[in-house]
Amino acid sequence: MSWWLNTTRSLTALHEKIDLLLRRMDAQSNREEKVLMTLAELKVVVEAERTVIDSAIVLLNGLAQQLKDAIANGDPAAIQAIADELDAQSQALAAAVVANTPGA
């Protein structure tokens, strides 16, 4: 009977250790999923920022070309219109930066 009791205790201890390992593996898996989700979210944010930056570059390049063309044509009204547009875009960009900056 002692042999049976020892075997039962050993199996119970083994079962408890396996349960502990499974709980730890599950917890680790949950942490990994959270990290992966966080990385995926970060990738989306970075891609959105890249799109915003690319859009700003296109805007600035377009304004620069318009300004060069207006200067080449000696058109002061066009130069003033570009300056006004540049002011408006600068204000919109500054407002967007402030609106999306924590603690600003």
C-alpha positions as CSV (number, residue, x, y, z in Angstrom):
1,M,0.0,0.0,0.0
2,S,2.9,2.3,0.7
3,W,4.1,2.0,-2.8
4,W,0.6,3.1,-4.1
5,L,0.5,6.0,-1.8
6,N,3.9,7.2,-2.8
7,T,3.1,6.9,-6.5
8,T,-0.2,8.8,-6.0
9,R,1.6,11.6,-4.2
10,S,4.3,11.7,-6.8
11,L,1.7,11.9,-9.6
12,T,-0.2,14.6,-7.7
13,A,3.0,16.6,-7.3
14,L,3.8,16.1,-11.0
15,H,0.3,17.2,-11.9
16,E,0.6,20.4,-9.8
17,K,3.9,21.2,-11.5
18,I,2.5,20.7,-14.9
19,D,-0.5,23.0,-14.0
20,L,1.9,25.6,-12.8
21,L,4.0,25.4,-16.0
22,L,0.9,25.7,-18.1
23,R,-0.3,28.8,-16.2
24,R,3.1,30.4,-16.6
25,M,3.2,29.5,-20.4
26,D,-0.3,31.0,-20.8
27,A,0.7,34.2,-18.9
28,Q,3.8,34.5,-21.1
29,S,1.8,34.0,-24.2
30,N,-0.6,36.8,-23.1
31,R,2.3,39.1,-22.5
32,E,3.7,38.3,-25.9
33,E,0.3,39.0,-27.5
34,K,0.2,42.4,-25.8
35,V,3.7,43.2,-27.0
36,L,2.8,42.2,-30.6
37,M,-0.4,44.2,-30.5
38,T,1.6,47.2,-29.2
39,L,4.1,46.8,-31.9
40,A,1.4,46.6,-34.5
41,E,-0.3,49.7,-33.1
42,L,3.1,51.5,-33.2
43,K,3.6,50.5,-36.8
44,V,0.2,52.0,-37.7
45,V,1.1,55.3,-35.9
46,V,4.5,55.5,-37.6
47,E,2.9,54.8,-41.0
48,A,0.4,57.6,-40.3
49,E,3.2,60.0,-39.4
50,R,5.1,59.0,-42.5
51,T,2.0,59.9,-44.6
52,V,1.7,63.3,-42.8
53,I,5.3,64.0,-43.3
54,D,5.1,63.0,-47.0
55,S,2.1,65.3,-47.4
56,A,3.9,68.2,-45.8
57,I,6.9,67.7,-48.1
58,V,4.6,67.7,-51.2
59,L,2.9,70.9,-49.9
60,L,6.2,72.6,-49.3
61,N,7.6,71.6,-52.7
62,G,4.5,72.7,-54.4
63,L,4.5,76.1,-52.7
64,A,8.2,76.5,-53.5
65,Q,7.6,75.8,-57.1
66,Q,4.7,78.2,-57.3
67,L,6.9,80.9,-55.6
68,K,9.7,80.3,-58.1
69,D,7.3,80.5,-61.0
70,A,5.7,83.7,-59.7
71,I,9.2,85.3,-59.2
72,A,10.2,84.2,-62.7
73,N,7.1,85.8,-64.1
74,G,7.5,89.0,-62.0
75,D,4.0,88.5,-60.7
76,P,3.7,90.3,-57.3
77,A,0.0,89.3,-56.8
78,A,0.9,85.7,-57.2
79,I,3.8,86.0,-54.8
80,Q,1.5,87.6,-52.2
81,A,-1.1,84.8,-52.8
82,I,1.5,82.2,-52.2
83,A,2.7,84.0,-49.1
84,D,-0.8,84.1,-47.8
85,E,-1.3,80.4,-48.5
86,L,1.9,79.6,-46.8
87,D,0.8,81.6,-43.7
88,A,-2.5,79.7,-43.6
89,Q,-0.8,76.3,-44.0
90,S,1.7,77.2,-41.3
91,Q,-1.0,78.1,-38.9
92,A,-2.9,74.9,-39.7
93,L,0.2,72.8,-39.2
94,A,1.1,74.6,-35.9
95,A,-2.5,74.0,-34.6
96,A,-2.4,70.4,-35.6
97,V,0.9,69.9,-33.8
98,V,-0.4,71.6,-30.6
99,A,-3.6,69.6,-30.8
100,N,-1.8,66.3,-31.0
101,T,1.0,67.0,-28.6
102,P,0.4,65.6,-25.0
103,G,0.7,68.3,-22.4
104,A,0.7,71.2,-24.9
